[in-house]
Amino acid sequence: MRSVSVVGLRVRGDVTGRFTLEAVGDLGGFGIGSASKFTWGLQGILSYWLTDRWVLSGGYRVIGLDREKGSAGFDGELHGPLVGVVYT
């Protein structure tokens, strides 16, 4: 069984009647069990409500990872844009 240790925060608010802005952040790993030594993530998303059910979203995400696995591992950041369409 793997252990997962993550804490996070999400904040979302209306910019106008159809636009919402969202910020998400998390920290994890902490070297607990088989987890990474440390991970973190940040993302910002701007969403446009096309209708009451369809949403078009775009933003940017950054993920940091410090992972050791035997003699190999990864210590770096991954980042880039994100785009999504949601039906609720």
MOTA-V953623 format. One record per residue. N is the residue number from 1. RES is the residue in three letters. SS is DSSP state (H for helix, E for strand, - for the rest). NEAR is the number of other C-alpha atoms within 8 Angstrom. D_LAST is the distance of its C-alpha to the last C-alpha in Angstrom with 2 decimals. Layout:
n;res;ss;near;d_last
N;RES;SS;NEAR;D_LAST
N;RES;SS;NEAR;D_LAST
This chain:
n;res;ss;near;d_last
1;MET;-;2;33.25
2;ARG;-;6;31.78
3;SER;-;8;31.22
4;VAL;-;8;28.44
5;SER;-;9;29.11
6;VAL;E;8;26.54
7;VAL;E;7;26.03
8;GLY;E;8;23.47
9;LEU;E;7;22.21
10;ARG;E;8;19.01
11;VAL;E;7;19.29
12;ARG;E;8;16.77
13;GLY;E;7;17.78
14;ASP;E;9;17.31
15;VAL;-;8;19.75
16;THR;-;6;19.37
17;GLY;-;5;17.13
18;ARG;-;9;14.87
19;PHE;E;11;15.79
20;THR;E;12;15.11
21;LEU;E;12;17.37
22;GLU;E;11;17.01
23;ALA;E;11;19.92
24;VAL;E;12;20.01
25;GLY;E;11;23.30
26;ASP;E;11;24.65
27;LEU;E;11;28.09
28;GLY;E;12;29.10
29;GLY;E;13;31.69
30;PHE;-;10;34.79
31;GLY;-;9;36.79
32;ILE;-;11;35.92
33;GLY;-;6;36.53
34;SER;-;7;35.43
35;ALA;-;13;33.10
36;SER;-;14;33.77
37;LYS;-;11;36.26
38;PHE;E;12;33.69
39;THR;E;13;30.24
40;TRP;E;11;28.23
41;GLY;E;12;25.19
42;LEU;E;11;24.02
43;GLN;E;11;21.14
44;GLY;E;11;20.23
45;ILE;E;11;17.03
46;LEU;E;11;16.70
47;SER;E;11;13.36
48;TYR;E;10;13.31
49;TRP;E;11;10.74
50;LEU;-;9;11.65
51;THR;-;6;10.16
52;ASP;-;5;8.26
53;ARG;-;9;5.02
54;TRP;E;11;6.67
55;VAL;E;12;8.19
56;LEU;E;12;11.52
57;SER;E;12;13.14
58;GLY;E;11;16.74
59;GLY;E;11;19.17
60;TYR;E;11;21.96
61;ARG;E;12;22.56
62;VAL;E;11;25.90
63;ILE;E;11;26.75
64;GLY;E;11;30.27
65;LEU;E;12;31.80
66;ASP;E;12;35.25
67;ARG;E;11;35.73
68;GLU;E;10;39.09
69;LYS;E;6;39.61
70;GLY;-;5;43.31
71;SER;-;5;45.07
72;ALA;E;6;41.93
73;GLY;E;9;38.90
74;PHE;E;8;36.68
75;ASP;E;8;36.86
76;GLY;E;7;34.84
77;GLU;E;8;31.69
78;LEU;E;7;28.93
79;HIS;E;8;27.08
80;GLY;E;7;25.24
81;PRO;E;8;22.44
82;LEU;E;8;18.80
83;VAL;E;8;16.36
84;GLY;E;7;12.74
85;VAL;E;8;10.05
86;VAL;E;9;6.37
87;TYR;E;6;3.80
88;THR;-;4;0.00
